[in-house]
């Protein structure tokens, strides 16, 4: 039994523990729906532009037993960690930047634990799109080859751009820059590039076009703002030549000579024909149509004409050969033809040098006027030059060459037999620049080749260039910095900008203009570039000292360049220091300074730095002033009123200073103020009578007037009360008891006291006298010297009426009215207090006189009682 007793409690506790363990329930998340901001993060969606550090969700769950729960976030292996969680509060924070284009769905394992059980759930967070991607062109660069005979309106290429965003941010529209000057159009939706309707291409006029295409998305939200992104690319359109131009002969008319010593088979001259289509020219096939009479032949591919008979077999002196030049296509088919006449003369002597001819005969100077930068390969058709050697055969063979700046032109033909039309062809278009050469001068040299005499001749060729608008105006600097004093009148010059255009005439004329938010106060002369202020402009460095705008230089064709202008308004010393009041009154406690201050409204140092000095003092050598702060203090040896009384016989201790405030500008401005200083000691703060004395000591006559008025009123009231009591006693015919009202008068203070306000209470009965209250609040000004009075002072009493004539009584006690001296400042009188103070003074006087009258009657009537 003892063993069972020991076993039973242990078994019971074990069973209870098992029951408790089995009764523990796992915690769980609240599932509050798709748009909830707390729960298990299921169906959560975030915009990809959500800033890092944003609180995006709150994990929220509970434990059935009410145990505290903790939260966790885990990720599968290799996954990027985008979120962190506060284990206790469940606040989920974004810690990695989202990018929908890289990852549009994030898998997160959220967990909740009560310490014993942990529940985990895998949730997917959707990353929503924001318009953060720009369109991108694919398969660039775009180079398109279009035949010159492509019909107008035909499609030539399709441009394609992609935007990784979705929705409107991923939709793309296309358009072209400079659509009005373009020969092409683009479908805004498909990106198909077409030739404009009614426009044709011509290889001989322009071989390449550069088309700038802009792709713009439909816009969308990015960090709360609506953003639209765009991209540009350039499409190079190369125009391909099409065989649509017949060949042409160069150097016509052709002249050749056969001398009597010329051998059969010798070359007489060479004709040259070129395909008019220069892009992909066809080969030329030559043949003699007629006129050769079996004496001449031509090379089918070279164009070289040779004599096949000896000169003595030639029956004619002049042969006229008709030569045909035909284009041979890639397949060998002959397409178009051109014809030229070749004149061959038979001569026998070398007695003529080469000679140059113009339209009117021999000529040794040729001139031509042409525009600069002609196309390369262009023939100078304005030069009509023929060179001729009248000899026959080899005696008439000579070479042609240009002597002068090399690489600009070339001459055709280079070898001439007897006679040829001289052709000069452009080789370097860039070197034919009007801004470098107004006139290009060459010598055309013809020199015989195979003769011992080497006869030669020269002709001067002068090519006068005409200007084209091939330059943009250029400023002498990218930016201009100017300074102007603020006191400059309207219309003042600020700075002159200069732009030059090397072109001549109207193309070289530059027109200036300005624009920008900072240009409102300025104008620019359109031709000189001088920037000046508006006639009405008033510059003020204290308001705005910096201006910034752009200046534009433009020629007549609209070509322009920009420069930036920075203008600083210089501060001028145009303000004087100003005191808040020109006459100031301050009270100085011995040992403490007072301060005076002047403000200078200038914007910059040293114009707004103020120095203070004492110009005049009465008496002198008593005060010092701090030059920088304006603090005024007594000389170090003045430490009490006794010392001051030894300095001056003026016992009221109110002295005047003339203080000057002077700025440090050039020229310097100054102003002065009169400062009246009342000097007192710290012990002068006690007693209302002291305040009254301090207020009136500067003007004792004013105080005497107040007291005289009070005395007059008291006398008048005494007469009225005496008359009333006399009639009362006469009617009643008996003596009334007299109340004895004894009120001890305070002894007047004999020492000087500090100013305080004297306030009068309205009496509640006729027996009350003056009531003097101490002001509980000390008055402070900006210098902490209690000089500026912010409360009204007692009003000035009116003049008293003349006193009535009364019989004096020898036994009447004498009554003296104490006098006080001081100064009153009428500047701050308050009308309401004046009315209240006057009434209070009147009632107090009546009460005082009545008390005196009753006291006198009591003294007279005592024997009758």
C-alpha positions, 0 to 999 in steps of 0.5 A: 500500500505504501508503494501504491501511495507513492506511485499514484501522484507521479502517475497523475502528474504524468497523465496531466502533462500528456493531456496538456501537451496534446491540448496545444494547438498550432498558431495560424494566420488571419486571411483577410482577402486580396486587398488586405494589408495584414494577414498571411501575404497571400494575393499581395501585389506590389508595383515594381517602383515601390521604394526600398525601405517601404513597409509593404505588409503586416503578417498577422495571426494568432495562437488559439491558446493566446500564446505570443507568436513570432513571424518569419520569412524564408526563401527557397535556395538560390532565390533573392531576398526581397523582404525582411520581417519584424519577428514580433510585430510582423511588419514586412519591409521591402529590402531589394529593388523590384523589377517586373521585367526580370522577375514578375512573381516572388515566392516567399515562405511565411511562418508563424510560431507560438514557440512550440508549433510553427506553421509555414505557408508558401505565398506568391507576391505579384510584381505589378508593372510601372512605366520604367522602361524606354522603347528600344529599337531592335536589329539596328543599325538601319541601312536601307537600299532603295532604287531611285525609280521606286514609286512614290508612296511605296514601303521601303522598310519596317522599323521595329522597337520594343518596350518591356513594359505592359499596358500603355507603357509598353505600347509604341508609336513612331514618328519622324523628326523634321517631317516637313523637310523629309521625303519619307513618312512612317506609319505611327503604329506599324513603323513602316517607312514609306516614300512620301506621296508625290515624291520621287528619288533621284540618284544623280541629285542625292544619293543618301538620306538620314531619317531620324525616327522617334519611338514613344511609349504610351506613358504610365505611372512611375513613382506617382508621376505619369512618365512618357519615354522615347528613343530615337534612331537614324535610318540611312537610306541609300538611293541606288542608281538605275540605268535611266541616263544615256552615255555622254562623250567627254572632251567634244568636239574631237580633233585628230591629226595624221602627219605624213610620217605617221606609221600605219596603225598609229593612234590618232586620238582617243574618245571618252564616253561615260555612263550617265548613271554613275552609281553602277555604270555600264561598260561602254562599247565604241564603234565608227558608224561612218566617215572612215572610208576604210582608213581608220579604226577604233578600239571597241573598249578603249575608244582609241582611233588609229589610222590603218593606212599610211599617210600617202594613201589617204586621199582626203585632207579632212576625215569626219568620223561618226563614232557611236558609244553604246552601254553594254549591260551586265547580261551583254545586252546593248541598251542606249547609244550616244554619238560624237563627230571626230575630225581628223586632219592630215598634216605633214610639218611640226611648225605649230605649237599647241594653241588654246582657243576660246569661242572667239579665237585664240585666248590665253585667259579663261574665267568662270564663276561658280558656287563653292562646293560643287558635287565631285565629278561635276564638269565645269561647263562654263569653260569653253576651251579648245586646244589645237596643234595644227601639225600632223601626226606625232607633231600634234600630240601633246599633253595637258595638265593643270598647274596650281593647287593640287587635288582640286580639279583634273583635266580631261583629256590628258593626252591630245592629238592635234585638237581637243575640247578641254574639260576640267572635272571637280575632284575635291569638293571640300577644297573649293571653299569660298571662305578659303579662296575667293578666286582659284587660279590655275595654269593650263599647260599644253606641251608636245610629247614626242617632238624634239622642239617640245613646243608648249603654251599656257593659258590662265584659268581663273575660277571665281567662287560664289558663296553658299550658306554652308556655315553656322554662326559661331559665338566667340565663347560658349558663355559670357559673364558680365557685371553691372552696378545696381544703380545703372539707369535703364538702357545701360549696356551690360555686355556685347556678345559676338558671333561670326558667320564666315559666309558672305552677304545675307548669309553672313549677317547674324541676328541676335536674340535672347530668351529665358526666364532671366531675360525679362529685364534685358534687351539685345541689339539684333545686329551688334549683339550689345545686351542692355537693360530695359528702359524701365528696368530697375536693378536692385541687388537687394532683391535679385543679384543673379540673372541667367539666360541664353543668347541666340545667333541666327543667319537668314537661313535659320542656322543658329548657335547658342551661348549662355549669359550670366549677369551679376548685379553689383551692390552699390552703397545706395542705402544710408543706415537708419535708426528706428527713431531719430530722437530716442530716450533711454534709461541707463543703470550704472554698470549696465550699457544701453544699446542703439541700433541702425539698419543698413538695407544694402545687400553686401558687405562692406556696404551694410556694415555699420560703425557707431561713434559719438559725435557730440555729448553733453557733457563730454568724455562721459560715455564710450560706444562700441563701434560694432554693436552700438552699446553705450556705457559710462566711462570705467571710472563712473561707478555711482551717481555721486561721481556724476554729480561731481561732473555736472551740476545738473542733478536730473542726470539726463544727458544728450548724445549725438550718435552717428551710424556710418556704413563702410561703403564707398562713398560712405553714408551716415546718419545721426540720432539724438539719444537722451540718457537718464542715468540711475542706480539699481536702488531706484526701483522702489516706490511709486513716488520715485517713479513719479519723480523720475517721470517729472524731474526733466520738466519740473514746471509740468509737475508744478502745474499738476500740483497747482491744479490739484490745489485749486480743485481742493480749495474749490471743493473746500468752499463748496463743502463749507457752504453746504455744512453752514446751511445745514447747521443753520437750518438744523440749529444744532451741533452734529457729532463730528466723525474723526477721521485720522489718516496718517500721511506717508512722509514723502521720500527725499531721495531720487527714485526710479520711474514707476507708473502712478496709478489712481484708484477710483475711490469707493467713498469720500474718505479715501485718499490717493492710492499709489500702486507699484507696477508689478511688471517691469518694462523692458525694451530691446536694450533691456534698459527700461527706457521705452515707455509702453504704458501711458503716463499720468495726464497733465492737469489743466490750469487751476482756476483763481483761488477764492478770497477767504478770511484766514483763520489764525487757529487753522492748521497749515496744510502744505502740498509737497512738490515733486520734480521730474519730466513727463513724456506727453508722447505716449499719453493714453486718452482712456487713462487720462479720463480715468486718472482725472476722475480719480484725482478729483474724488481723492481731492474731495475726500482729502478736503472733506477730511480736513474740514471735518477735522477743523469743525471738530476742533472748533465744536469740542467746547460746546459738547 
